[in-house]
Amino acid sequence: MKLLAATRNRGKQREIREKFSSLREIEIVTPDDFDGLPDVVEDGATFEENALKKARELARLTGLPAMADDSGLEVDALDGEPGVFSARYAGEGASDFDRNVFLLEKMKNIPPGKRSARFVCVIAIVLPDGVEKTVRGTCEGEIAMKARGAHGFGYDPIFLLPDSGKTMAEIPLEEKNLLSHRARALEMAADFLRERIQKDGR
Ligand code: IMP
């Protein structure tokens, strides 16, 4: 069975193929394998809405089972901001660096211990028979007082992992891919599909 994974990001495509490698019945295809698939506008109020919107649209356009994700950072002291606005926090055209500076500035009066946060990744799966499923993976941590580390992307340099005291940008990618919100959501998505395949095969 082909499964359309709704991402053009090569790093994410590789991670999905790795996490789904034991599911031999599934062949991952991506928008790069199709001509003219549009990018879906992410204008939902929740990660779930955005992921479902993308998966529904791609399933409808291709007739294939589709899987899409939406992710971001939630800071408790900011009532869950930046949340679904993570990519656009600090305005259009801002860089990862700008967003980190912006968030650190907003939190400058919040002391260590009150800076809890989590990365969230929601994956939606839409199947041709109309079945829809969302799963949510999280990675708990704290916003650092300043940025550290050169790996990863986005908010990784200011996201402190609880046990090691390192930021997400100070650990190698292979380690991040074992504990990240995306890794956890992908494992749940793979479990859901594995159960479906077993059920259909009975
Ligand atoms: P997307 O859903 O993958 O497009 O991610 C939305 C935004 O959330 C990104 O632009 C990043 O700012 C942030 N984000 C998502 N996942 C991560 C991560 O693993 N590390 C750092 N930032 C992330």
Boltz pocket constraint, residues with backbone or C-beta under 6 A from the ligand:
constraints:
  - pocket:
      binder: B
      contacts: [[A, 69], [A, 70], [A, 71], [A, 72], [A, 73], [A, 83], [A, 86], [A, 87], [A, 119], [A, 120], [A, 152], [A, 153], [A, 154], [A, 155], [A, 156], [A, 180]]
      max_distance: 6.0
